[in-house]
């Protein structure tokens, strides 16, 4: 299972409000296509966020991700719940994070991924640090990393040739 944070991972970390008070988030299309490739291969994906946003629900629905935990003050508890509900052992879970709240999850994940612009402590705890920053294709990079390690990326690219 691939579990991803939202703010700073699926987005660049900016929180923008319209004049009407509506929250606006920007998502990178390659992160979305990477997640669709992931789930299209029958792999499980989940979103774990410390904040709550209707925009995240909409984006998850667009990507076919039904496992979403928002408002997780304790991300480790939310992560454990996601794994238990999906019968995934921690060593078979990858997590992509960027900030201090992600550290407990990263330390227990089978593959801990930090985005390039993550805080120093998160980068130090990660097994892999992406070349790309959050909200700019880092999730897609993580998907490619895993699928290449599993010798599945060639099959993916062959379908698009």
DSSP file (Angstrom, degrees, kcal/mol; ACC not computed):
  #  RESIDUE AA STRUCTURE BP1 BP2  ACC     N-H-->O    O-->H-N    N-H-->O    O-->H-N    TCO  KAPPA ALPHA  PHI   PSI    X-CA   Y-CA   Z-CA
    1    1 A X              0   0    0      0, 0.0    93,-2.8     0, 0.0     2,-0.6   0.000 360.0 360.0 360.0 137.9    0.0    0.0    0.0
    2    2 A X  E     -ab  45  94A   0     42,-2.4    44,-2.5    91,-0.2     2,-0.5  -0.933 360.0-170.5-104.4 118.7    1.2    3.5   -0.8
    3    3 A X  E     -ab  46  95A   0     91,-3.0    93,-2.1    -2,-0.6     2,-0.4  -0.935   6.9-170.5-112.6 130.7    0.1    6.1    1.8
    4    4 A X  E     -ab  47  96A   0     42,-2.4    44,-2.7    -2,-0.5    93,-0.1  -0.951  19.4-135.3-128.6 142.6    0.6    9.7    1.0
    5    5 A X        -     0   0    0     91,-2.0     5,-0.4    -2,-0.4    44,-0.2  -0.347  17.3-147.7 -76.5 168.1    0.3   13.0    2.9
    6    6 A X  S >>>S+     0   0    0     42,-0.3     3,-2.2     1,-0.2     5,-1.9   0.814  72.2  61.2-105.0 -73.4   -1.4   15.9    1.2
    7    7 A X  T 345S+     0   0    0      1,-0.3    -1,-0.2     3,-0.2    91,-0.1  -0.430 123.2   7.4 -68.1 118.0   -0.1   19.3    2.2
    8    8 A X  T 345S+     0   0    0     -2,-0.4   126,-0.3     6,-0.1    -1,-0.3   0.287 135.2  51.0  93.8  -8.7    3.5   19.5    1.1
    9    9 A X  T <45S+     0   0    0     -3,-2.2   126,-2.7   125,-0.2   130,-0.3   0.648 121.9  21.8-120.7 -65.1    3.4   16.2   -0.7
   10   10 A X  T  <5S+     0   0    0     -4,-1.5    18,-0.7    -5,-0.4     2,-0.3   0.700 138.2  33.6 -77.1 -19.2    0.4   16.1   -3.1
   11   11 A X  S   <S-     0   0    0     -5,-1.9   125,-0.2    16,-0.1    16,-0.1  -0.776  93.3-107.9-123.9 172.7    0.5   19.9   -3.0
   12   12 A X        -     0   0    0     14,-0.3   122,-0.1   123,-0.3     3,-0.1   0.413  63.8-100.5 -81.7   4.4    3.4   22.4   -2.7
   13   13 A X  S    S+     0   0    0      1,-0.3     2,-0.2    -7,-0.2    -6,-0.1   0.311  80.1 135.8  96.2  -8.3    2.3   23.1    0.8
   14   14 A X        -     0   0    0     12,-0.1     2,-0.5     1,-0.0    -1,-0.3  -0.497  39.6-159.4 -73.6 140.9    0.5   26.4    0.0
   15   15 A X        -     0   0    0     -2,-0.2     2,-0.4    -3,-0.1    10,-0.1  -0.975  15.3-174.3-119.7 114.6   -2.9   26.9    1.5
   16   16 A X  E     -F   24   0B   0      8,-1.4     8,-3.4    -2,-0.5     2,-0.4  -0.900   8.7-160.4-114.7 136.4   -4.8   29.5   -0.4
   17   17 A X  E     -F   23   0B   0     -2,-0.4     6,-0.2     6,-0.2     2,-0.0  -0.948  13.1-136.3-116.2 136.7   -8.2   31.0    0.5
   18   18 A X    >   -     0   0    0      4,-2.9     3,-2.0    -2,-0.4     6,-0.0  -0.281  37.6 -97.5 -76.0 172.6  -10.6   32.7   -1.9
   19   19 A X  T 3  S+     0   0    0      1,-0.3    -1,-0.1     2,-0.1    -2,-0.0   0.765 128.2  56.8 -63.1 -24.0  -12.3   35.9   -0.9
   20   20 A X  T 3  S-     0   0    0      2,-0.1    -1,-0.3     1,-0.0     3,-0.1   0.415 123.6-106.7 -86.2   1.7  -15.3   33.7    0.0
   21   21 A X  S <  S+     0   0    0     -3,-2.0     2,-0.3     1,-0.3    -2,-0.1   0.547  70.2 147.6  86.7   7.2  -13.2   31.7    2.4
   22   22 A X        -     0   0    0      1,-0.1    -4,-2.9    -5,-0.0     2,-0.3  -0.566  48.5-122.2 -77.9 138.6  -13.0   28.7    0.2
   23   23 A X  E     -F   17   0B   0     -2,-0.3     2,-0.4    -6,-0.2    -6,-0.2  -0.626  25.3-160.5 -81.9 138.2   -9.8   26.7    0.3
   24   24 A X  E     +F   16   0B   0     -8,-3.4    -8,-1.4    -2,-0.3     2,-0.4  -0.974  10.3 179.5-122.2 132.5   -7.9   26.2   -2.9
   25   25 A X        -     0   0    0     -2,-0.4     2,-0.5   -10,-0.1   -10,-0.1  -0.969  17.6-144.1-129.5 147.0   -5.2   23.5   -3.6
   26   26 A X        -     0   0    0     -2,-0.4     2,-0.4   -12,-0.2   -14,-0.3  -0.948  15.0-165.9-112.3 131.2   -3.2   22.8   -6.7
   27   27 A X        -     0   0    0     -2,-0.5     2,-0.4   -16,-0.1   -16,-0.1  -0.916  22.0-120.6-116.0 141.8   -2.4   19.2   -7.6
   28   28 A X     >  -     0   0    0    -18,-0.7     4,-1.6    -2,-0.4     3,-0.4  -0.655  14.6-138.5 -83.8 134.5    0.2   18.2  -10.2
   29   29 A X  H  > S+     0   0    0     -2,-0.4     4,-2.6     1,-0.2     5,-0.2   0.837 101.1  56.9 -63.5 -34.5   -1.2   16.1  -13.0
   30   30 A X  H  > S+     0   0    0      2,-0.2     4,-2.4     1,-0.2    -1,-0.2   0.856 103.4  53.5 -69.1 -32.4    1.8   13.7  -13.0
   31   31 A X  H  > S+     0   0    0     -3,-0.4     4,-2.2     2,-0.2    -1,-0.2   0.931 111.0  48.1 -62.1 -42.9    1.2   12.8   -9.4
   32   32 A X  H  X S+     0   0    0     -4,-1.6     4,-2.1     2,-0.2    -2,-0.2   0.915 112.0  47.3 -63.2 -43.8   -2.4   12.0  -10.4
   33   33 A X  H  X S+     0   0    0     -4,-2.6     4,-2.4     1,-0.2    -1,-0.2   0.878 110.3  53.9 -67.9 -34.7   -1.4    9.9  -13.3
   34   34 A X  H  X S+     0   0    0     -4,-2.4     4,-2.4     2,-0.2    -1,-0.2   0.910 109.8  47.1 -62.6 -41.8    1.2    8.1  -11.2
   35   35 A X  H  X S+     0   0    0     -4,-2.2     4,-2.6     2,-0.2     5,-0.2   0.856 111.0  51.4 -69.3 -34.4   -1.5    7.2   -8.6
   36   36 A X  H  X S+     0   0    0     -4,-2.1     4,-2.2     2,-0.2    -2,-0.2   0.891 110.2  49.4 -68.6 -38.1   -3.9    6.1  -11.4
   37   37 A X  H  X S+     0   0    0     -4,-2.4     4,-1.1     2,-0.2    -2,-0.2   0.942 111.7  50.5 -61.2 -46.6   -1.1    3.8  -12.8
   38   38 A X  H ><>S+     0   0    0     -4,-2.4     5,-1.7     1,-0.2     3,-0.8   0.946 115.6  39.1 -56.6 -54.6   -0.5    2.5   -9.2
   39   39 A X  H ><5S+     0   0    0     -4,-2.6     3,-1.8     1,-0.2    -1,-0.2   0.820 108.7  63.4 -70.3 -29.1   -4.2    1.7   -8.6
   40   40 A X  H 3<5S+     0   0    0     -4,-2.2    -1,-0.2     1,-0.3    -2,-0.2   0.742  98.7  56.0 -65.1 -22.6   -4.6    0.4  -12.2
   41   41 A X  T <<5S-     0   0    0     -4,-1.1    -1,-0.3    -3,-0.8    -2,-0.2   0.328 126.6-102.6 -88.8   6.7   -2.1   -2.3  -11.4
   42   42 A X  T < 5S+     0   0    0     -3,-1.8     2,-0.2     1,-0.3    -3,-0.2   0.603  76.9 141.2  83.9  11.2   -4.2   -3.4   -8.5
   43   43 A X      < -     0   0    0     -5,-1.7    -1,-0.3    -6,-0.2     2,-0.3  -0.607  51.5-118.2 -86.3 148.3   -2.1   -1.7   -5.8
   44   44 A X        -     0   0    0     -2,-0.2   -42,-2.4    -3,-0.1     2,-0.3  -0.645  29.8-174.4 -89.0 143.0   -3.7    0.0   -2.9
   45   45 A X  E     -a    2   0A   0     -2,-0.3    22,-0.6   -44,-0.2     2,-0.3  -0.967   2.2-178.3-133.5 150.8   -3.3    3.7   -2.2
   46   46 A X  E     -ac   3  67A   0    -44,-2.5   -42,-2.4    -2,-0.3     2,-0.4  -0.984  20.1-135.8-146.6 155.4   -4.4    5.8    0.7
   47   47 A X  E     -ac   4  68A   0     20,-2.4    22,-2.8    -2,-0.3     2,-0.4  -0.949  17.3-175.0-113.9 134.4   -4.4    9.5    1.7
   48   48 A X  E     + c   0  69A   0    -44,-2.7     2,-0.4    -2,-0.4   -42,-0.3  -0.970  12.8 169.6-131.8 114.7   -3.5   10.5    5.3
   49   49 A X        -     0   0    0     20,-2.9    23,-2.5    -2,-0.4    22,-0.2  -0.960  37.9-148.5-131.5 144.4   -3.7   14.1    6.2
   50   50 A X  S    S+     0   0    0     -2,-0.4     2,-0.2    21,-0.3    -1,-0.1   0.690  88.2  58.7 -78.2 -19.6   -3.6   16.1    9.4
   51   51 A X  S    S-     0   0    0     20,-0.1    20,-1.4    19,-0.0     2,-0.4  -0.596  80.3-126.9-104.8 168.2   -6.0   18.7    8.0
   52   52 A X        +     0   0    0     18,-0.2     2,-0.3    -2,-0.2     3,-0.1  -0.959  33.8 159.3-117.0 135.8   -9.5   18.3    6.6
   53   53 A X    >>  -     0   0    0     -2,-0.4     4,-1.1     1,-0.1     3,-0.5  -0.945  40.7-145.2-156.7 132.1  -10.5   19.5    3.2
   54   54 A X  H 3> S+     0   0    0     -2,-0.3     4,-2.2     1,-0.2     5,-0.1   0.802 103.4  65.4 -63.5 -28.9  -13.4   18.8    0.8
   55   55 A X  H 3> S+     0   0    0      1,-0.2     4,-2.6     2,-0.2    -1,-0.2   0.868  97.4  53.8 -62.6 -36.1  -10.9   19.3   -2.0
   56   56 A X  H <> S+     0   0    0     -3,-0.5     4,-2.8     2,-0.2    -1,-0.2   0.905 107.1  50.7 -65.6 -41.2   -9.0   16.2   -0.8
   57   57 A X  H  X S+     0   0    0     -4,-1.1     4,-2.3     2,-0.2    -2,-0.2   0.925 111.6  48.6 -60.9 -44.4  -12.1   14.1   -1.0
   58   58 A X  H  X S+     0   0    0     -4,-2.2     4,-2.2     2,-0.2    -2,-0.2   0.932 113.1  46.3 -61.9 -46.1  -12.8   15.3   -4.5
   59   59 A X  H  X S+     0   0    0     -4,-2.6     4,-1.7     1,-0.2    -2,-0.2   0.913 111.6  51.6 -64.8 -42.2   -9.2   14.6   -5.6
   60   60 A X  H  X>S+     0   0    0     -4,-2.8     5,-3.0     1,-0.2     4,-0.6   0.913 109.8  50.0 -60.1 -42.6   -9.2   11.2   -4.0
   61   61 A X  H ><5S+     0   0    0     -4,-2.3     3,-1.0     1,-0.2    -1,-0.2   0.912 108.2  52.6 -62.7 -42.7  -12.4   10.3   -5.8
   62   62 A X  H 3<5S+     0   0    0     -4,-2.2    -1,-0.2     1,-0.2    -2,-0.2   0.841 113.4  44.8 -59.5 -33.4  -11.0   11.5   -9.1
   63   63 A X  H 3<5S-     0   0    0     -4,-1.7    -1,-0.2    -5,-0.2    -2,-0.2   0.468 115.2-114.4 -91.9  -2.9   -8.0    9.2   -8.6
   64   64 A X  T <<5 +     0   0    0     -3,-1.0     2,-0.7    -4,-0.6    -3,-0.2   0.778  66.6 144.4  75.4  26.5  -10.1    6.2   -7.4
   65   65 A X      < +     0   0    0     -5,-3.0    -1,-0.2    -6,-0.2    -2,-0.1  -0.881  18.9 169.6-101.8 114.6   -8.7    6.3   -3.9
   66   66 A X        +     0   0    0     -2,-0.7     2,-1.1   -21,-0.2    -1,-0.1   0.682  56.1  85.7 -97.1 -20.2  -11.3    5.4   -1.3
   67   67 A X  E     +c   46   0A   0    -22,-0.6   -20,-2.4    -7,-0.1     2,-0.4  -0.712  57.4 155.1 -86.7 101.1   -9.0    5.0    1.7
   68   68 A X  E     -c   47   0A   0     -2,-1.1     2,-0.5   -22,-0.2   -20,-0.2  -0.991  22.8-176.0-133.3 125.7   -8.8    8.6    3.1
   69   69 A X  E     +c   48   0A   0    -22,-2.8   -20,-2.9    -2,-0.4     2,-0.3  -0.983  14.4 175.3-120.5 119.2   -8.1    9.7    6.6
   70   70 A X        +     0   0    0     -2,-0.5   -18,-0.2   -22,-0.2   -20,-0.2  -0.844  57.8  32.9-120.3 159.4   -8.3   13.4    7.3
   71   71 A X  S    S+     0   0    0    -20,-1.4     2,-1.3    -2,-0.3   -21,-0.3   0.771  71.4 166.1  69.9  26.4   -7.9   15.4   10.5
   72   72 A X        +     0   0    0    -23,-2.5     3,-0.3   -21,-0.3    -1,-0.2  -0.619  16.6 178.3 -79.5  96.3   -5.4   12.9   11.9
   73   73 A X  S    S+     0   0    0     -2,-1.3     2,-0.6     1,-0.3    -1,-0.2   0.860  85.0  40.0 -64.6 -33.8   -3.9   14.7   14.8
   74   74 A X  S  > S-     0   0    0     -3,-0.1     4,-1.7     1,-0.1     3,-0.4  -0.905  74.5-173.0-115.5  99.7   -1.9   11.5   15.4
   75   75 A X  H  > S+     0   0    0     -2,-0.6     4,-2.9    26,-0.3     5,-0.2   0.818  80.8  62.0 -66.0 -30.4   -0.8   10.3   12.0
   76   76 A X  H  > S+     0   0    0      2,-0.2     4,-2.6     1,-0.2    -1,-0.2   0.917 104.8  47.7 -62.9 -41.6    0.6    7.1   13.3
   77   77 A X  H  > S+     0   0    0     -3,-0.4     4,-2.1     2,-0.2    -1,-0.2   0.920 113.3  48.2 -63.5 -43.3   -2.8    6.0   14.7
   78   78 A X  H  X S+     0   0    0     -4,-1.7     4,-2.3     2,-0.2    -2,-0.2   0.899 112.1  49.7 -62.7 -41.2   -4.4    6.9   11.3
   79   79 A X  H  X S+     0   0    0     -4,-2.9     4,-2.4     2,-0.2    -2,-0.2   0.921 110.1  49.9 -63.9 -45.5   -1.8    5.0    9.4
   80   80 A X  H  X S+     0   0    0     -4,-2.6     4,-2.6     1,-0.2    -1,-0.2   0.894 110.3  51.2 -61.2 -39.3   -2.2    1.9   11.6
   81   81 A X  H  X S+     0   0    0     -4,-2.1     4,-2.8     2,-0.2    -1,-0.2   0.924 109.3  50.2 -64.3 -43.9   -5.9    2.0   11.1
   82   82 A X  H  X S+     0   0    0     -4,-2.3     4,-1.4     1,-0.2    -2,-0.2   0.923 113.1  46.2 -59.0 -44.7   -5.5    2.2    7.3
   83   83 A X  H  <>S+     0   0    0     -4,-2.4     5,-2.5     2,-0.2     4,-0.5   0.916 113.4  48.5 -65.8 -42.7   -3.1   -0.8    7.3
   84   84 A X  H ><5S+     0   0    0     -4,-2.6     3,-1.1     1,-0.2    -2,-0.2   0.929 110.7  50.5 -63.8 -45.4   -5.4   -2.8    9.6
   85   85 A X  H 3<5S+     0   0    0     -4,-2.8    -1,-0.2     1,-0.3    -2,-0.2   0.795 118.6  39.1 -63.1 -28.1   -8.5   -2.1    7.5
   86   86 A X  T 3<5S-     0   0    0     -4,-1.4    -1,-0.3    -5,-0.2    -2,-0.2   0.332 108.9-122.1-105.0   6.0   -6.7   -3.1    4.4
   87   87 A X  T < 5 +     0   0    0     -3,-1.1     2,-0.5    -4,-0.5    -3,-0.2   0.913  59.4 149.7  53.8  50.0   -4.8   -6.1    6.0
   88   88 A X      < -     0   0    0     -5,-2.5    -1,-0.2    -6,-0.1     2,-0.1  -0.957  43.5-134.8-114.5 124.1   -1.4   -4.6    5.1
   89   89 A X    >   -     0   0    0     -2,-0.5     3,-2.3     1,-0.1    21,-0.2  -0.507  27.2-113.6 -72.9 149.1    1.7   -5.3    7.3
   90   90 A X  G >  S+     0   0    0      1,-0.3    20,-1.8     2,-0.2     3,-1.7   0.822 114.8  60.9 -53.1 -35.7    3.8   -2.2    8.0
   91   91 A X  G 3  S+     0   0    0      1,-0.3    -1,-0.3    18,-0.2    18,-0.1   0.652 102.8  52.5 -70.1 -12.5    6.8   -3.6    6.0
   92   92 A X  G <  S+     0   0    0     -3,-2.3     2,-0.4    18,-0.1    -1,-0.3   0.188  95.1  91.4-104.4  15.4    4.6   -3.7    2.9
   93   93 A X    <   -     0   0    0     -3,-1.7    18,-1.7    15,-0.1    17,-1.3  -0.927  56.8-161.2-114.4 134.2    3.6   -0.1    3.2
   94   94 A X  E     -bd   2 111A   0    -93,-2.8   -91,-3.0    -2,-0.4     2,-0.4  -0.877   9.5-163.6-106.1 145.1    5.3    2.9    1.7
   95   95 A X  E     -bd   3 112A   0     16,-2.4    18,-3.1    -2,-0.4     2,-0.5  -0.996   8.1-158.6-132.4 135.9    4.7    6.4    3.1
   96   96 A X  E     +bd   4 113A   0    -93,-2.1   -91,-2.0    -2,-0.4     2,-0.2  -0.960  29.2 153.2-115.1 119.9    5.4    9.7    1.5
   97   97 A X  E     - d   0 114A   0     16,-2.4    18,-1.6    -2,-0.5    21,-0.1  -0.807  33.3-167.3-138.9 178.2    5.8   12.7    3.8
   98   98 A X        +     0   0    0     -2,-0.2    21,-2.5    16,-0.2     2,-0.2   0.511  63.2  48.0-143.1 -16.7    7.4   16.1    4.3
   99   99 A X  S >  S-     0   0    0     19,-0.2     3,-2.4    23,-0.1     4,-0.5  -0.769  87.6 -87.4-136.2 176.2    7.1   17.4    7.9
  100  100 A X  G >  S+     0   0    0      1,-0.3     3,-1.5    -2,-0.2     4,-0.4   0.799 117.6  63.0 -55.3 -36.4    7.6   16.5   11.5
  101  101 A X  G 3  S+     0   0    0      1,-0.3     4,-0.3     2,-0.1    -1,-0.3   0.717 100.6  56.6 -62.6 -18.9    4.1   15.0   11.9
  102  102 A X  G <> S+     0   0    0     -3,-2.4     4,-2.6     1,-0.2     3,-0.5   0.625  81.9  89.3 -86.3 -14.9    5.0   12.4    9.4
  103  103 A X  H <> S+     0   0    0     -3,-1.5     4,-2.4    -4,-0.5     5,-0.2   0.886  82.8  52.0 -55.3 -47.8    8.1   11.1   11.3
  104  104 A X  H  > S+     0   0    0     -4,-0.4     4,-0.5     1,-0.2    -1,-0.2   0.886 114.5  44.4 -58.7 -36.7    6.4    8.4   13.4
  105  105 A X  H >> S+     0   0    0     -3,-0.5     3,-1.1    -4,-0.3     4,-1.1   0.925 111.6  52.0 -71.9 -45.3    4.8    6.9   10.3
  106  106 A X  H >< S+     0   0    0     -4,-2.6     3,-0.6     1,-0.3    -2,-0.2   0.891 105.4  56.4 -57.2 -39.9    8.0    7.1    8.2
  107  107 A X  H 3< S+     0   0    0     -4,-2.4    -1,-0.3     1,-0.2    -2,-0.2   0.695 113.8  39.0 -68.6 -18.6    9.9    5.3   11.0
  108  108 A X  H << S+     0   0    0     -3,-1.1    -1,-0.2    -4,-0.5    -2,-0.2   0.480  93.6 104.6-108.7  -4.4    7.6    2.3   10.8
  109  109 A X  S << S-     0   0    0     -4,-1.1     3,-0.3    -3,-0.6   -18,-0.2  -0.472  72.2-131.7 -79.8 147.7    7.0    2.1    7.1
  110  110 A X  S    S+     0   0    0    -20,-1.8     2,-0.4   -17,-1.3   -16,-0.2   0.859 104.6  23.3 -62.3 -35.8    8.6   -0.5    4.9
  111  111 A X  E    S-d   94   0A   0    -18,-1.7   -16,-2.4     2,-0.0     2,-0.6  -0.952  76.5-163.6-134.3 114.8    9.6    2.3    2.6
  112  112 A X  E     -d   95   0A   0     -2,-0.4    15,-2.1    -3,-0.3    16,-1.9  -0.876  11.0-172.9-100.7 119.9    9.9    5.8    3.9
  113  113 A X  E     -de  96 128A   0    -18,-3.1   -16,-2.4    -2,-0.6     2,-0.4  -0.946   7.0-167.4-117.9 131.4    9.9    8.5    1.2
  114  114 A X  E     -de  97 129A   0     14,-2.5    16,-2.6    -2,-0.5   -16,-0.2  -0.925  24.5-121.2-111.8 141.2   10.6   12.2    1.8
  115  115 A X    >   -     0   0    0    -18,-1.6     3,-2.2    -2,-0.4    18,-0.2  -0.445  34.2-104.2 -75.2 158.4    9.9   14.8   -0.9
  116  116 A X  T 3  S+     0   0    0     16,-1.9    17,-0.2     1,-0.3    -1,-0.1   0.810 120.2  45.1 -55.6 -35.5   12.9   16.9   -1.9
  117  117 A X  T 3  S+     0   0    0     15,-0.2    -1,-0.3  -109,-0.2     3,-0.1   0.120  84.7 128.9 -99.8  22.4   11.8   20.0    0.1
  118  118 A X  S <  S-     0   0    0     -3,-2.2   -19,-0.2     1,-0.1   -20,-0.1  -0.269  71.5 -84.5 -66.5 161.3   10.8   18.1    3.2
  119  119 A X    >>  -     0   0    0    -21,-2.5     4,-2.3     1,-0.1     3,-0.6  -0.284  44.2-104.2 -66.2 158.5   12.2   19.3    6.5
  120  120 A X  H 3> S+     0   0    0      1,-0.2     4,-2.3     2,-0.2     5,-0.2   0.851 118.5  53.5 -54.2 -42.8   15.7   18.1    7.4
  121  121 A X  H 3> S+     0   0    0      1,-0.2     4,-1.4     2,-0.2    -1,-0.2   0.869 109.7  47.8 -64.7 -37.4   14.5   15.6   10.0
  122  122 A X  H <> S+     0   0    0     -3,-0.6     4,-1.0   -24,-0.2    -1,-0.2   0.914 111.0  50.4 -70.1 -43.6   12.1   13.9    7.6
  123  123 A X  H  < S+     0   0    0     -4,-2.3     3,-0.5     1,-0.2    -2,-0.2   0.899 110.3  51.5 -60.6 -39.0   14.8   13.7    4.9
  124  124 A X  H  < S+     0   0    0     -4,-2.3    -1,-0.2    -5,-0.2    -2,-0.2   0.828 111.1  47.3 -67.4 -31.6   17.2   12.1    7.4
  125  125 A X  H  < S+     0   0    0     -4,-1.4    -1,-0.2    -5,-0.2    -2,-0.2   0.611  94.8 100.0 -84.2 -12.8   14.6    9.5    8.4
  126  126 A X     <  -     0   0    0     -4,-1.0   -13,-0.2    -3,-0.5     3,-0.1  -0.413  63.3-149.9 -80.5 148.2   13.7    8.5    4.9
  127  127 A X  S    S+     0   0    0    -15,-2.1     2,-0.4     1,-0.3   -14,-0.2   0.770  92.7  20.8 -75.5 -30.5   15.0    5.5    2.9
  128  128 A X  E     -e  113   0A   0    -16,-1.9   -14,-2.5    -3,-0.0     2,-0.5  -1.000  65.2-158.7-143.3 136.9   14.6    7.6   -0.2
  129  129 A X  E     -e  114   0A   0     -2,-0.4   -14,-0.2   -16,-0.2   -13,-0.1  -0.978  27.4-127.1-114.9 124.9   14.4   11.4   -0.9
  130  130 A X        -     0   0    0    -16,-2.6     8,-0.1    -2,-0.5     4,-0.1  -0.234   4.6-135.8 -67.3 157.0   12.8   12.4   -4.2
  131  131 A X  S    S+     0   0    0      7,-0.1     2,-0.3     2,-0.1    -1,-0.1   0.769  89.6  68.6 -77.7 -28.5   14.5   14.7   -6.6
  132  132 A X  S    S-     0   0    0      5,-0.1   -16,-1.9     6,-0.1   -15,-0.2  -0.669  85.1-121.0 -95.6 146.6   11.2   16.6   -7.1
  133  133 A X    > > -     0   0    0     -2,-0.3     3,-1.6   -18,-0.2     5,-0.9  -0.298  44.3 -74.0 -77.8 167.6    9.6   18.7   -4.4
  134  134 A X  T 3 5S+     0   0    0   -126,-0.3  -125,-0.2     1,-0.3  -124,-0.2  -0.314 119.3  19.2 -59.6 141.6    6.1   18.2   -3.0
  135  135 A X  T 3 5S+     0   0    0   -126,-2.7  -123,-0.3  -123,-0.1    -1,-0.3   0.525 110.2  82.7  75.7   5.7    3.3   19.1   -5.4
  136  136 A X  T < 5S-     0   0    0     -3,-1.6    -3,-0.2  -127,-0.2    -2,-0.1   0.030 121.5 -64.2-131.1  26.9    5.6   19.0   -8.4
  137  137 A X  T  >5S+     0   0    0   -128,-0.3     4,-2.1    -5,-0.1     5,-0.1   0.511  91.4 127.6 107.8   6.8    5.7   15.3   -9.3
  138  138 A X  H  ><S+     0   0    0     -5,-0.9     4,-2.1  -129,-0.3     5,-0.1   0.872  75.9  51.6 -64.5 -37.3    7.3   13.7   -6.1
  139  139 A X  H  > S+     0   0    0   -130,-0.3     4,-2.4     2,-0.2    -1,-0.2   0.918 109.4  50.0 -66.5 -42.2    4.5   11.2   -5.7
  140  140 A X  H  > S+     0   0    0      1,-0.2     4,-2.7     2,-0.2    -2,-0.2   0.907 108.9  53.3 -60.2 -41.4    4.9   10.1   -9.3
  141  141 A X  H  X S+     0   0    0     -4,-2.1     4,-2.4     1,-0.2    -1,-0.2   0.905 108.9  48.8 -60.0 -42.2    8.6    9.7   -8.7
  142  142 A X  H  X S+     0   0    0     -4,-2.1     4,-2.2     2,-0.2    -2,-0.2   0.902 110.4  51.1 -64.9 -41.2    7.9    7.5   -5.7
  143  143 A X  H  X S+     0   0    0     -4,-2.4     4,-2.6     1,-0.2     5,-0.2   0.938 111.7  47.1 -60.5 -47.5    5.5    5.4   -7.8
  144  144 A X  H  X S+     0   0    0     -4,-2.7     4,-2.7     1,-0.2     5,-0.3   0.910 109.3  54.8 -61.8 -42.3    8.1    4.9  -10.5
  145  145 A X  H  X S+     0   0    0     -4,-2.4     4,-2.0    -5,-0.2    -1,-0.2   0.935 112.7  42.1 -54.9 -49.8   10.8    4.1   -8.0
  146  146 A X  H  X S+     0   0    0     -4,-2.2     4,-1.6     2,-0.2    -2,-0.2   0.933 115.5  48.0 -67.0 -46.8    8.7    1.3   -6.5
  147  147 A X  H  <>S+     0   0    0     -4,-2.6     5,-3.3     1,-0.2     6,-1.0   0.860 111.4  50.8 -66.4 -34.5    7.4   -0.1   -9.8
  148  148 A X  H ><5S+     0   0    0     -4,-2.7     3,-1.4    -5,-0.2    -1,-0.2   0.901 108.5  52.1 -66.8 -40.1   11.0   -0.1  -11.3
  149  149 A X  H 3<5S+     0   0    0     -4,-2.0    -2,-0.2     1,-0.3    -1,-0.2   0.806 111.2  48.0 -64.6 -28.6   12.2   -2.0   -8.3
  150  150 A X  T 3<5S-     0   0    0     -4,-1.6    -1,-0.3    -5,-0.1    -2,-0.2   0.343 114.5-119.4 -91.2   5.5    9.5   -4.5   -8.9
  151  151 A X  T < 5S+     0   0    0     -3,-1.4    -3,-0.2    -5,-0.1     4,-0.2   0.850  85.3 112.6  57.5  37.0   10.3   -4.8  -12.6
  152  152 A X     >< +     0   0    0     -5,-3.3     4,-1.5    -6,-0.1     3,-0.2   0.532  47.9  81.8-110.8 -12.2    6.8   -3.5  -13.5
  153  153 A X  H  > S+     0   0    0     -6,-1.0     4,-2.7     1,-0.2     5,-0.3   0.869  85.8  58.4 -67.2 -36.1    7.6   -0.1  -15.0
  154  154 A X  H  > S+     0   0    0      1,-0.2     4,-2.2     2,-0.2    -1,-0.2   0.894 105.1  51.3 -60.1 -40.0    8.5   -1.5  -18.4
  155  155 A X  H  > S+     0   0    0     -3,-0.2     4,-1.4     2,-0.2    -1,-0.2   0.898 110.1  50.4 -62.5 -39.9    5.0   -3.1  -18.7
  156  156 A X  H  X S+     0   0    0     -4,-1.5     4,-0.6     1,-0.2     3,-0.4   0.948 113.1  43.7 -63.8 -48.9    3.5    0.3  -17.8
  157  157 A X  H >< S+     0   0    0     -4,-2.7     3,-0.9     1,-0.2     4,-0.3   0.839 107.4  60.6 -68.7 -31.2    5.5    2.2  -20.4
  158  158 A X  H >< S+     0   0    0     -4,-2.2     3,-1.1    -5,-0.3    -1,-0.2   0.857  99.4  57.1 -63.3 -34.1    4.9   -0.5  -23.0
  159  159 A X  H 3< S+     0   0    0     -4,-1.4    -1,-0.3    -3,-0.4    -2,-0.2   0.727 109.9  45.1 -68.5 -20.3    1.1    0.2  -22.7
  160  160 A X  T <<        0   0    0     -3,-0.9    -1,-0.2    -4,-0.6    -2,-0.2   0.334 360.0 360.0-104.7   5.3    1.7    3.8  -23.6
  161  161 A X    <         0   0    0     -3,-1.1    -1,-0.2    -4,-0.3    -2,-0.1   0.476 360.0 360.0 -82.1 360.0    4.1    3.3  -26.5
